[in-house]
Amino acid sequence: MKKRRLFIEAAAVLLGIFLLAGCQQEAGTPPTSSPEVASPSLVPPTLDPTPDGSIISGVVLTSDGQPISGAAVRIQATENSTLTDNRGYFFLTVPTVGEMVTVSAWAEGYYCAKVEQVSAPASGLTISMRPLQTGDNPAYEWVAPTGENSCYSCKAGVTQVWLDNDAHGRSATNLRYLTMYNGTDVYGNQSPLTRYVFNRDYGYFPLKPDMTQPYYGPGYMIDFPGTAGNCAACHNAGAAIDAPYGTNPNMVSGVDTFGIHCDYCHKVVDVTLDPNTGLPYPNMPGVLSQDIRRPFTDDPDRYQLFVGSFDDDNVPMEDTYLPLYQQSQYCAPCHYGIFWDTTIYNSYGEWLDSPYSSQDAALAAGLEAAQTCQQCHMPAPTIFDGQAITNIAPNTGGIERDPLTIRAHTFPGAASLDLLQNSVTMTVQAERTGDLVTVSVTIINDRVGHHVPTDSPLRQMILLVQAAQEDGKSLDFVDGPTVPAWAGIGNPAEGYYGGLPGQGYAKILQEMWTKISPSGAYWNPTRVISDNRLPALGSDTTLYHFEAPAAGPVTIDVRLYYRRAFIELMEQKGWNDPDILMEEQIMELDQDGN
């Protein structure tokens, strides 16, 4: 019995030693040899050891010592990365023994972190992650894009590219926006206040403007004087964050004159979308659908926060990565808007409904891949002074990166000639049979992931089809569509194309009470009376017949223009935005129709 008892006690001691060792290994430093990854799927194929390779291993922990599983660990500024296992352990294979590298880490809900001057082989690294701040500080003062201690002082090249190109940075001072808001022209002349009448069944409703009086176009302030509206929720986002319905765009100053500026954009940590539709909720534009986290500058744990697109950021304790910054959903709050139950802005919703929004739908539609808003509107690399930027913050702590990972803050849009001329494909076919010249024009929206044109209902495309004989005299138009009257009736040399052979593409709104159409005053109740814009991968074909001359060649000239606003409104406001020629084809038919 004594021998049996001694045997049991010895076995218990050995078992206790084994369990203790196991517990110590589970909670402590990972082993320095023969590392075992919990799941092979956590290690990308690129991490397979090479003949000269070595391993860097360690653990990622919370600030109170708890392991973080699924953290992204990377050899900074490379594709060499992995995820931590359920114990927080990571194992990276590096090809060069002895080379000094920086090991970075990021996990959702934490600031980025890093360990510098690591030389492979190395083990026992501990990367501690600080939790991301919660809450928002209304007392925070925005960092200015320019000036002392600004974005420019650290990231001059990237900021200058943004200043030179991005309309977001001019959203607060855009004359079209301000004159539409104020009901003025560009010289400050204001239209008379809107007249209202009372009906016992409907209450007060507006009357059409009195055109016997000087009139400078519609305006929110002449329809709803004494109120601010929610226009600032998108256009003046930095100023409107605490008062989305109470911010007058005329009163902003300082950093807020940049509208949607750098510091604002890089403090958006989430957007609120309806899970049933994937869209923002109605009447929740801009800041109303964004989660903004302004830091607490006096708190050492929450003194700053910048959110961006790198999970290996070089300024830990201030910066973090957010996958949302590479997803179209980030753009939804300001690019989807319902007013009075009518969808006005919808480039995000149009993208969501298009084949570009999912990989399966894209492949089924014959596309190479799905595409996000950022892939088109933030192209890489960033070109500054003719060179691709490889360091976002040179001489101020930045690191060298692959230039294709640095997306340009250019945001090309409605004013971009290059973008517009690479949006659609236009094909023209013409034939001459007997006494007729027939022209067929097809326009395909084959390079844009939303409707063309999109968002503002003021925007339009105008197709002009001209046929002339040898001496330049236009052929008589026999049959086919004509450009709508909203393109202007008058001298074509001055941009009045209404009634000419061609087509107009636009979403046309009509005001419910005054019946004014087309209207851009969608702060009033409106309805869509027509919409023939081209959706993603959509096309339109139109036919035109002209009377052929008795003899001599015929020249066909087909042009597609982009126009920022309806010509009558432009005249009222004094806007001077020239038409942009998107596509043009000129062809000649001889006597035999060749």
C-alpha positions as CSV (number, residue, x, y, z in Angstrom):
1,M,0.0,0.0,0.0
2,K,2.8,2.4,0.9
3,K,4.5,1.8,-2.5
4,R,1.2,2.4,-4.3
5,R,0.7,5.6,-2.4
6,L,4.2,6.9,-3.2
7,F,3.5,6.0,-6.9
8,I,0.3,8.0,-6.9
9,E,1.9,11.0,-5.2
10,A,4.8,11.0,-7.7
11,A,2.4,10.8,-10.6
12,A,0.4,13.8,-9.2
13,V,3.6,15.8,-8.8
14,L,4.6,15.0,-12.4
15,L,1.1,15.9,-13.6
16,G,1.2,19.2,-11.7
17,I,4.5,20.1,-13.2
18,F,3.2,19.3,-16.7
19,L,0.0,21.4,-16.1
20,L,2.0,24.3,-14.6
21,A,4.3,24.3,-17.6
22,G,1.3,24.3,-19.9
23,C,-0.3,27.2,-18.1
24,Q,2.9,29.2,-18.1
25,Q,3.3,28.7,-21.8
26,E,-0.3,29.6,-22.5
27,A,0.0,33.0,-20.6
28,G,3.6,33.8,-21.2
29,T,6.1,34.2,-24.0
30,P,5.8,32.0,-27.1
31,P,8.4,29.3,-27.6
32,T,11.6,30.2,-29.2
33,S,11.9,27.1,-31.4
34,S,9.6,24.9,-33.4
35,P,6.7,27.4,-33.2
36,E,3.2,25.9,-33.7
37,V,0.6,28.1,-35.3
38,A,-2.9,27.4,-34.0
39,S,-4.5,27.4,-37.4
40,P,-2.7,27.1,-40.8
41,S,-5.3,29.5,-42.3
42,L,-3.9,32.3,-40.1
43,V,-0.6,32.3,-42.0
44,P,-0.7,33.5,-45.6
45,P,1.2,31.3,-48.2
46,T,3.7,34.2,-48.6
47,L,5.0,33.3,-45.1
48,D,6.4,29.9,-46.1
49,P,10.0,29.7,-44.9
50,T,12.7,30.3,-47.5
51,P,16.1,28.6,-47.4
52,D,17.6,31.7,-45.9
53,G,14.6,32.8,-43.9
54,S,14.1,33.3,-40.2
55,I,11.2,33.7,-37.8
56,I,10.1,36.6,-35.8
57,S,7.7,35.6,-33.1
58,G,5.8,37.2,-30.3
59,V,2.5,38.0,-28.7
60,V,0.0,40.9,-29.0
61,L,-1.7,41.8,-25.8
62,T,-4.1,44.4,-24.4
63,S,-2.8,47.1,-22.1
64,D,-3.8,44.9,-19.2
65,G,-2.1,41.8,-20.5
66,Q,-4.9,39.9,-22.2
67,P,-4.1,38.2,-25.6
68,I,-5.7,39.6,-28.7
69,S,-6.6,37.1,-31.4
70,G,-7.0,38.1,-35.0
71,A,-4.7,41.1,-34.7
72,A,-2.9,42.0,-38.0
73,V,0.9,41.9,-37.5
74,R,3.1,43.1,-40.3
75,I,6.7,43.8,-41.3
76,Q,6.0,47.5,-41.7
77,A,5.4,48.8,-45.2
78,T,5.5,45.3,-46.7
79,E,3.0,42.6,-47.7
80,N,4.7,40.3,-45.2
81,S,1.9,39.9,-42.6
82,T,-0.1,37.4,-40.5
83,L,-2.8,37.3,-37.9
84,T,-2.4,36.4,-34.3
85,D,-3.8,33.0,-33.1
86,N,-6.3,32.5,-30.2
87,R,-3.4,33.0,-27.8
88,G,-2.3,36.3,-29.3
89,Y,0.8,34.7,-30.7
90,F,2.2,35.5,-34.1
91,F,5.0,34.1,-36.3
92,L,6.4,35.9,-39.3
93,T,9.0,34.5,-41.7
94,V,11.4,37.0,-43.0
95,P,13.8,36.3,-45.9
96,T,16.8,38.2,-44.7
97,V,18.7,37.3,-41.5
98,G,20.0,40.2,-39.5
99,E,18.0,42.9,-41.3
100,M,16.5,45.5,-39.0
101,V,12.8,45.8,-39.4
102,T,9.8,47.3,-37.7
103,V,7.0,45.0,-36.6
104,S,3.6,46.6,-36.5
105,A,0.3,45.5,-35.1
106,W,-3.4,46.5,-35.4
107,A,-6.6,45.2,-34.1
108,E,-10.2,46.5,-34.4
109,G,-10.9,48.8,-31.4
110,Y,-7.2,49.7,-30.8
111,Y,-4.6,52.2,-31.9
112,C,-1.8,50.9,-34.1
113,A,1.3,49.7,-32.3
114,K,4.9,48.8,-33.3
115,V,8.2,47.5,-32.2
116,E,11.3,49.0,-34.0
117,Q,14.8,47.7,-34.6
118,V,13.9,44.0,-34.7
119,S,16.5,41.7,-36.3
120,A,15.6,38.2,-37.4
121,P,15.7,35.6,-35.9
122,A,13.9,37.1,-32.9
123,S,11.4,35.7,-30.4
124,G,9.6,36.9,-27.3
125,L,8.3,40.2,-28.8
126,T,5.5,41.7,-26.8
127,I,3.3,44.3,-28.6
128,S,0.9,46.1,-26.3
129,M,-2.2,47.6,-27.8
130,R,-4.0,50.7,-26.3
131,P,-7.8,50.7,-26.7
132,L,-9.3,53.2,-29.0
133,Q,-11.0,56.2,-27.4
134,T,-14.8,56.1,-27.0
135,G,-16.9,59.2,-26.9
136,D,-16.6,62.5,-28.7
137,N,-15.2,65.8,-27.5
138,P,-17.3,68.8,-28.7
139,A,-14.6,71.1,-27.3
140,Y,-11.9,69.8,-29.7
141,E,-10.5,72.3,-32.1
142,W,-10.0,71.0,-35.7
143,V,-6.5,70.7,-37.1
144,A,-6.2,73.1,-40.0
145,P,-5.2,71.8,-43.5
146,T,-2.7,74.7,-43.8
147,G,-0.7,77.0,-41.6
148,E,1.3,76.3,-38.4
149,N,0.9,72.8,-36.9
150,S,-1.3,71.9,-39.7
151,C,-1.7,68.9,-42.0
152,Y,0.5,70.6,-44.5
153,S,3.3,71.1,-42.0
154,C,3.7,67.3,-41.8
155,K,2.3,65.9,-45.0
156,A,3.0,68.7,-47.5
157,G,2.8,66.7,-50.8
158,V,-0.4,64.8,-50.0
159,T,-2.1,68.0,-48.6
160,Q,-1.1,70.1,-51.6
161,V,-2.5,67.5,-54.0
162,W,-5.8,67.7,-52.0
163,L,-5.8,71.5,-52.0
164,D,-5.2,71.6,-55.8
165,N,-7.8,69.0,-56.7
166,D,-10.5,68.1,-54.2
167,A,-13.9,69.8,-54.3
168,H,-14.6,68.5,-50.8
169,G,-12.2,71.1,-49.5
170,R,-14.1,73.9,-51.3
171,S,-17.6,72.6,-50.4
172,A,-18.2,75.5,-47.9
173,T,-17.2,78.2,-50.4
174,N,-18.6,76.8,-53.6
175,L,-20.5,79.7,-55.3
176,R,-23.1,77.4,-56.8
177,Y,-23.9,76.1,-53.3
178,L,-23.9,79.5,-51.6
179,T,-26.0,81.2,-54.2
180,M,-28.5,78.4,-54.3
181,Y,-28.7,78.5,-50.5
182,N,-29.0,82.3,-50.3
183,G,-31.2,82.9,-53.4
184,T,-28.7,85.3,-54.8
185,D,-26.5,85.6,-57.9
186,V,-22.7,85.6,-57.7
187,Y,-22.8,89.4,-57.1
188,G,-24.9,89.2,-54.0
189,N,-28.2,90.3,-55.5
190,Q,-31.0,88.4,-53.8
191,S,-34.4,87.3,-55.2
192,P,-37.5,88.6,-53.5
193,L,-38.8,86.4,-50.6
194,T,-41.2,83.7,-51.7
195,R,-44.8,84.7,-51.5
196,Y,-47.2,82.2,-49.8
197,V,-51.0,81.9,-49.9
198,F,-53.3,80.1,-47.5
199,N,-55.7,77.3,-48.4
200,R,-58.0,76.0,-45.7
201,D,-57.4,72.4,-46.9
202,Y,-53.6,72.6,-47.4
203,G,-52.4,75.4,-45.3
204,Y,-49.7,77.7,-46.7
205,F,-48.1,76.9,-50.0
206,P,-45.7,78.9,-52.2
207,L,-46.4,80.9,-55.4
208,K,-44.3,81.1,-58.4
209,P,-41.8,84.0,-58.4
210,D,-43.0,87.3,-59.7
211,M,-41.0,87.6,-62.9
212,T,-41.9,91.3,-63.2
213,Q,-39.4,91.9,-60.4
214,P,-35.6,91.3,-60.6
215,Y,-35.1,87.6,-60.0
216,Y,-31.8,85.8,-59.3
217,G,-32.9,82.3,-59.1
218,P,-34.2,80.1,-56.2
219,G,-32.8,79.9,-52.8
220,Y,-33.4,78.1,-49.5
221,M,-33.2,81.4,-47.6
222,I,-35.9,83.1,-49.6
223,D,-38.2,80.1,-49.2
224,F,-37.5,79.5,-45.4
225,P,-36.1,82.8,-44.0
226,G,-34.9,82.7,-40.4
227,T,-34.0,79.0,-40.5
228,A,-30.8,77.2,-41.3
229,G,-31.8,73.9,-42.8
230,N,-29.6,70.9,-43.0
231,C,-27.5,71.8,-46.1
232,A,-24.5,72.2,-43.8
233,A,-24.7,68.6,-42.6
234,C,-22.7,67.7,-45.8
235,H,-21.3,70.9,-47.2
236,N,-20.1,72.3,-43.9
237,A,-19.5,69.1,-42.0
238,G,-16.8,70.2,-39.6
239,A,-19.0,73.1,-38.5
240,A,-22.3,71.3,-38.5
241,I,-21.3,68.2,-36.4
242,D,-22.9,69.7,-33.3
243,A,-25.8,71.5,-35.0
244,P,-26.7,69.8,-38.3
245,Y,-30.0,71.7,-38.5
246,G,-28.7,75.0,-37.0
247,T,-25.6,75.8,-39.0
248,N,-25.8,78.7,-41.4
249,P,-23.2,78.2,-44.1
250,N,-22.7,82.0,-44.3
251,M,-21.4,82.1,-40.7
252,V,-18.6,79.5,-40.8
253,S,-15.0,80.7,-40.3
254,G,-11.5,79.4,-39.8
255,V,-10.9,75.7,-40.5
256,D,-14.6,75.3,-41.3
257,T,-14.2,77.4,-44.4
258,F,-12.6,74.3,-45.9
259,G,-15.9,72.5,-45.6
260,I,-15.1,68.7,-45.5
261,H,-11.5,69.0,-44.4
262,C,-8.7,66.5,-43.6
263,D,-9.1,66.4,-39.8
264,Y,-12.9,65.9,-40.1
265,C,-12.6,63.0,-42.6
266,H,-10.0,61.2,-40.6
267,K,-12.1,61.2,-37.5
268,V,-15.0,59.3,-39.0
269,V,-15.0,55.9,-37.2
270,D,-18.3,54.5,-38.5
271,V,-21.4,55.2,-40.6
272,T,-25.0,54.3,-39.8
273,L,-26.8,52.4,-42.5
274,D,-30.2,50.7,-42.5
275,P,-29.4,47.0,-42.5
276,N,-32.5,46.3,-44.5
277,T,-31.5,48.5,-47.4
278,G,-27.7,49.1,-47.0
279,L,-28.5,52.8,-47.3
280,P,-28.5,55.7,-44.8
281,Y,-31.8,56.3,-43.1
282,P,-34.1,59.0,-44.7
283,N,-33.5,62.5,-43.5
284,M,-30.1,61.6,-42.0
285,P,-27.6,63.2,-44.4
286,G,-23.9,63.8,-43.7
287,V,-22.9,64.2,-40.1
288,L,-26.3,62.7,-39.0
289,S,-25.2,59.3,-40.3
290,Q,-21.6,59.4,-39.2
291,D,-19.9,58.5,-35.9
292,I,-17.2,61.2,-35.3
293,R,-14.6,60.8,-32.5
294,R,-12.9,64.1,-31.6
295,P,-10.1,63.5,-29.1
296,F,-9.6,64.9,-25.6
297,T,-6.4,66.8,-25.9
298,D,-5.8,67.0,-22.2
299,D,-6.2,63.3,-21.6
300,P,-2.9,61.4,-22.2
301,D,-4.8,58.3,-23.2
302,R,-7.1,60.1,-25.7
303,Y,-5.1,63.1,-26.7
304,Q,-5.4,62.6,-30.5
305,L,-7.0,60.2,-33.0
306,F,-6.5,60.0,-36.8
307,V,-8.2,57.1,-38.7
308,G,-6.8,56.0,-42.0
309,S,-6.1,53.2,-44.4
310,F,-2.8,51.8,-43.1
311,D,-2.8,49.0,-40.5
312,D,1.0,49.6,-39.9
313,D,0.8,53.4,-39.3
314,N,4.0,55.0,-38.2
315,V,2.5,57.1,-35.5
316,P,1.2,54.7,-32.9
317,M,-0.8,56.0,-29.9
318,E,-2.5,58.5,-32.3
319,D,-3.4,56.7,-35.4
320,T,-5.5,53.6,-36.2
321,Y,-6.7,51.7,-39.3
322,L,-10.3,51.3,-40.3
323,P,-11.3,49.0,-43.2
324,L,-14.3,51.3,-43.8
325,Y,-11.8,53.8,-45.4
326,Q,-11.4,51.4,-48.3
327,Q,-15.1,50.7,-48.7
328,S,-17.8,52.6,-50.6
329,Q,-20.0,52.7,-47.5
330,Y,-17.8,55.4,-46.1
331,C,-19.2,57.7,-48.9
332,A,-22.8,56.9,-48.3
333,P,-23.9,59.6,-45.8
334,C,-23.2,62.5,-48.2
335,H,-23.9,60.7,-51.5
336,Y,-27.4,59.5,-50.7
337,G,-30.1,62.0,-49.7
338,I,-33.9,61.9,-49.5
339,F,-35.8,65.2,-49.3
340,W,-39.6,65.2,-48.9
341,D,-39.7,61.5,-49.7
342,T,-38.0,62.1,-53.1
343,T,-34.5,60.6,-53.6
344,I,-32.3,63.4,-54.8
345,Y,-28.7,62.4,-54.3
346,N,-28.1,58.7,-54.9
347,S,-24.6,58.0,-56.4
348,Y,-24.0,55.5,-53.5
349,G,-27.4,53.8,-54.0
350,E,-26.8,53.6,-57.7
351,W,-23.4,52.0,-57.1
352,L,-25.0,49.6,-54.6
353,D,-27.6,48.5,-57.2
354,S,-24.9,48.1,-59.9
355,P,-22.8,45.0,-60.7
356,Y,-19.7,47.0,-59.4
357,S,-20.8,46.5,-55.8
358,S,-20.2,42.8,-55.5
359,Q,-17.6,40.4,-57.0
360,D,-20.2,37.8,-58.0
361,A,-22.3,40.4,-59.8
362,A,-19.3,42.0,-61.4
363,L,-18.1,38.7,-62.9
364,A,-21.6,37.8,-64.1
365,A,-21.8,41.2,-65.9
366,G,-18.4,40.6,-67.6
367,L,-16.4,42.9,-65.4
368,E,-12.9,41.9,-64.2
369,A,-13.8,42.8,-60.6
370,A,-16.0,44.8,-58.3
371,Q,-14.9,48.3,-57.7
372,T,-15.3,50.7,-54.8
373,C,-15.8,54.5,-54.9
374,Q,-12.2,54.9,-53.7
375,Q,-10.7,52.9,-56.6
376,C,-12.0,55.5,-59.1
377,H,-12.1,58.7,-57.0
378,M,-8.9,58.1,-55.1
379,P,-6.6,56.7,-57.7
380,A,-3.0,55.5,-56.9
381,P,-0.3,56.6,-57.0
382,T,-0.3,60.1,-55.7
383,I,1.5,62.4,-58.2
384,F,3.1,65.5,-56.8
385,D,5.5,67.7,-58.8
386,G,5.5,65.0,-61.5
387,Q,6.7,62.3,-59.1
388,A,4.9,59.5,-57.4
389,I,4.8,60.0,-53.6
390,T,6.5,57.2,-51.7
391,N,6.6,58.9,-48.3
392,I,3.5,60.6,-46.9
393,A,5.4,62.5,-44.2
394,P,9.1,62.9,-45.4
395,N,11.4,64.3,-42.8
396,T,8.7,64.2,-40.2
397,G,8.6,60.5,-39.2
398,G,7.2,59.1,-42.4
399,I,8.4,55.9,-44.0
400,E,8.9,54.7,-47.6
401,R,6.0,52.8,-49.1
402,D,5.0,51.3,-52.3
403,P,3.5,54.3,-54.2
404,L,0.5,52.2,-55.2
405,T,-0.6,52.0,-51.6
406,I,-0.8,55.8,-51.3
407,R,-4.1,56.8,-52.8
408,A,-4.4,60.3,-54.2
409,H,-6.7,62.7,-52.4
410,T,-7.8,64.2,-55.8
411,F,-11.4,62.9,-55.8
412,P,-12.0,63.6,-59.5
413,G,-15.6,64.4,-60.2
414,A,-17.9,66.6,-62.1
415,A,-15.1,69.1,-62.9
416,S,-12.6,66.6,-64.0
417,L,-12.0,66.6,-67.8
418,D,-10.1,63.3,-67.6
419,L,-12.8,61.5,-65.6
420,L,-15.6,62.8,-67.8
421,Q,-13.8,61.8,-71.0
422,N,-13.3,58.3,-69.7
423,S,-16.9,57.7,-68.4
424,V,-18.9,56.5,-71.4
425,T,-18.3,55.1,-74.9
426,M,-20.0,56.6,-77.9
427,T,-20.3,54.8,-81.2
428,V,-21.7,56.4,-84.3
429,Q,-22.9,54.7,-87.5
430,A,-24.1,56.6,-90.6
431,E,-25.4,55.5,-94.0
432,R,-26.7,57.3,-97.0
433,T,-29.6,55.6,-98.9
434,G,-31.5,57.4,-101.6
435,D,-32.5,60.8,-100.3
436,L,-31.9,60.1,-96.7
437,V,-28.8,60.2,-94.4
438,T,-29.4,58.1,-91.3
439,V,-27.3,58.4,-88.2
440,S,-27.3,56.0,-85.3
441,V,-25.7,57.0,-82.0
442,T,-25.2,54.6,-79.1
443,I,-23.9,55.7,-75.7
444,I,-22.8,53.1,-73.2
445,N,-22.0,53.8,-69.5
446,D,-19.3,51.2,-69.5
447,R,-16.7,52.8,-67.2
448,V,-18.7,54.3,-64.3
449,G,-20.2,52.5,-61.3
450,H,-23.2,54.7,-61.0
451,H,-25.6,56.7,-63.2
452,V,-24.2,59.3,-65.6
453,P,-24.7,62.1,-64.7
454,T,-25.2,61.5,-61.0
455,D,-26.1,63.2,-57.7
456,S,-27.1,66.8,-58.2
457,P,-30.3,67.0,-60.3
458,L,-28.8,70.1,-62.0
459,R,-26.3,68.0,-63.9
460,Q,-27.0,66.8,-67.5
461,M,-25.5,65.4,-70.6
462,I,-26.5,66.9,-74.0
463,L,-26.0,64.9,-77.2
464,L,-25.8,66.9,-80.5
465,V,-26.1,65.3,-83.9
466,Q,-25.2,67.5,-86.9
467,A,-25.1,66.7,-90.6
468,A,-23.9,69.2,-93.2
469,Q,-23.1,69.3,-96.9
470,E,-19.9,70.2,-98.5
471,D,-20.4,74.0,-98.2
472,G,-21.2,73.7,-94.5
473,K,-24.9,74.2,-94.8
474,S,-26.8,72.0,-92.4
475,L,-29.0,69.2,-93.9
476,D,-32.7,69.5,-93.2
477,F,-33.7,67.4,-90.3
478,V,-36.4,64.9,-91.2
479,D,-37.0,62.7,-88.1
480,G,-35.6,61.7,-84.7
481,P,-35.3,63.0,-81.1
482,T,-34.5,66.6,-80.3
483,V,-32.7,68.1,-77.4
484,P,-35.3,69.2,-74.7
485,A,-36.2,72.8,-74.2
486,W,-34.4,72.8,-70.8
487,A,-31.1,73.0,-72.8
488,G,-32.1,76.5,-73.8
489,I,-33.9,77.9,-76.9
490,G,-31.7,80.3,-78.8
491,N,-28.4,80.7,-80.5
492,P,-26.6,77.3,-80.6
493,A,-23.3,79.2,-80.8
494,E,-24.0,80.4,-77.3
495,G,-25.0,77.0,-75.9
496,Y,-28.7,77.1,-76.6
497,Y,-29.3,73.6,-77.9
498,G,-33.0,73.0,-77.2
499,G,-34.8,71.7,-80.3
500,L,-31.7,70.6,-82.2
501,P,-31.3,67.0,-83.3
502,G,-30.0,65.1,-80.3
503,Q,-30.8,64.0,-76.8
504,G,-30.7,65.2,-73.3
505,Y,-29.9,63.0,-70.3
506,A,-31.0,64.2,-66.9
507,K,-33.2,63.6,-63.8
508,I,-35.9,66.3,-64.1
509,L,-37.6,67.5,-60.9
510,Q,-40.8,69.4,-60.7
511,E,-41.8,71.5,-57.7
512,M,-45.1,70.1,-56.2
513,W,-46.8,73.5,-55.6
514,T,-45.4,75.9,-58.2
515,K,-45.0,73.3,-61.0
516,I,-41.6,74.8,-61.8
517,S,-39.5,72.3,-63.8
518,P,-36.7,71.6,-64.1
519,S,-36.0,72.5,-60.5
520,G,-32.9,72.3,-58.3
521,A,-34.8,73.7,-55.3
522,Y,-35.3,70.3,-53.7
523,W,-35.5,71.7,-50.2
524,N,-39.2,72.2,-51.4
525,P,-41.4,69.2,-52.1
526,T,-40.6,67.9,-55.6
527,R,-41.3,64.9,-57.7
528,V,-39.3,63.2,-60.4
529,I,-41.1,63.6,-63.7
530,S,-38.5,62.0,-65.9
531,D,-35.1,60.3,-65.5
532,N,-33.3,58.9,-68.6
533,R,-29.8,59.0,-67.2
534,L,-27.6,56.0,-68.0
535,P,-27.1,53.5,-65.2
536,A,-23.9,51.5,-64.8
537,L,-23.5,49.4,-67.9
538,G,-26.6,50.9,-69.3
539,S,-26.9,52.2,-72.9
540,D,-29.1,54.3,-75.1
541,T,-29.4,54.2,-78.9
542,T,-31.0,57.0,-80.9
543,L,-31.7,57.3,-84.7
544,Y,-31.6,60.5,-86.8
545,H,-32.7,61.1,-90.4
546,F,-31.6,64.0,-92.5
547,E,-32.4,64.9,-96.1
548,A,-29.5,64.1,-98.3
549,P,-28.1,66.7,-100.7
550,A,-28.4,66.1,-104.5
551,A,-24.7,65.7,-104.8
552,G,-21.4,65.9,-102.8
553,P,-20.2,64.5,-99.6
554,V,-21.9,64.8,-96.2
555,T,-20.1,65.5,-92.9
556,I,-21.5,64.0,-89.7
557,D,-20.5,65.6,-86.4
558,V,-21.7,64.0,-83.1
559,R,-20.8,65.5,-79.8
560,L,-21.7,64.7,-76.2
561,Y,-21.4,67.5,-73.7
562,Y,-21.5,67.6,-69.9
563,R,-23.3,70.6,-68.4
564,R,-23.2,71.5,-64.7
565,A,-26.6,73.1,-64.5
566,F,-29.6,74.1,-66.5
567,I,-28.8,77.1,-68.7
568,E,-31.7,79.3,-67.4
569,L,-30.6,78.8,-63.8
570,M,-27.0,79.5,-64.8
571,E,-28.0,82.8,-66.3
572,Q,-30.0,83.8,-63.2
573,K,-27.2,83.0,-60.9
574,G,-24.3,84.3,-63.0
575,W,-22.5,81.0,-63.0
576,N,-19.9,80.6,-65.6
577,D,-19.2,76.9,-65.8
578,P,-18.4,75.9,-69.4
579,D,-19.7,72.8,-71.0
580,I,-17.2,69.9,-71.1
581,L,-16.9,67.9,-74.3
582,M,-17.0,64.2,-73.2
583,E,-17.1,62.5,-76.6
584,E,-16.9,63.6,-80.3
585,Q,-16.9,61.7,-83.6
586,I,-16.7,63.2,-87.0
587,M,-17.2,61.2,-90.2
588,E,-17.7,61.8,-93.9
589,L,-20.0,60.0,-96.3
590,D,-19.3,60.4,-100.0
591,Q,-21.9,60.3,-102.8
592,D,-22.1,56.5,-102.6
593,G,-22.6,56.5,-98.8
594,N,-19.1,55.3,-98.1
